[in-house]
């Protein structure tokens, strides 16, 4: 039995070596690592691919013309959505273009053309615009939809590599994404053509973004879960400690009692208020350390003897990112939040901003 297992192991090893030798140039049973000549070939292949795709992208510059302007104007005037369709690799690119449009102010989504023929066409309204991607311009699944698109009166923008194709001729405007050659040495696998289509889609999205006056705050609303969204949407009132959570003592309170309030609330600070409720000052862990360096009786000293008068403040409706900048500019770790009458309504520290993802 042991001999049989050893035989099977050796036979499987010989088969694997034979397969590797057949598909990997320069591979041999004694040399499983590619030699230097093969490494050079791999590097040259990668560089050649990148050069082909750079040339394809540069070639687009000549195609940014009146047709591109017309496509932008159609989308800007559209009362509905941009519906992007594409098959195969063009479909993958179309999906990304739709996502980019949607995140930069142009309502858009992707529909698979084959699924459109089996019910998903119902997702498209007469107010929408269809952006159809096909390098050949004759993809059967898209061409099949053309009569229905025309019958419904839906405006059509095509993005093709063949301006004389059925799709390009059926469209109100064609975005020319032709390339001289694919990066694939067989000139078959979509490589340069898909890169060109992707870049042309980005150019369309950014041109529309700028035409709409789309702002960073607008961008944040479509990215609420991202870091930018948190910085641009989160306000101080969303992260501050208020009500019973706010450590607060009145002027005249003994220092030891203020320290007890700080301990109970756990913010590393306390707010000191005047008799009328206005902000008198703030006392923080930093103030405590400085107090310990002085000859002060912790049991008899009053809080106003050691507090920082008034201190830096924030407003509840201020962006949390603005509060962070105040802390960073003044090298402090806490802020009192006050209303228009200078009454403390909350407090926050660096840890609150860190937990909220603002930092």
Secondary structure, 3 states (H helix, E strand, C coil): CHHHHHHHHHHHHHHHHHHHHHHCCCCECCECCCCHHHHHHHHHHHHHHHHHHHHHHHHHHHHCCHHHHHHHHHHHHCCCCEEEEECHHHHHHHHHHHHHHHHCCCCEEECCHHHHCCCHHHHCCCCCEEEEEECCCCCHHHHHHHHHHHHHCCEEEEEECCCCCHHHHHCCEEEECCCCCCCCCCCCCCCHHHHHHHHHHHHHHHHHHHHHCCCHHHHHHCCCCCHHHHHHHCEHHHHCECHHHCCEEECCCEHHHHHHHHHHHCCCEEEEECCCCEEEEEEEHHHHHHHHCCCCCCCCCEHHHCCEECCCEECCCCEHHHHHHHHHHHCCCEEEEECCCCEEEEEEEHHHHHHCCCC
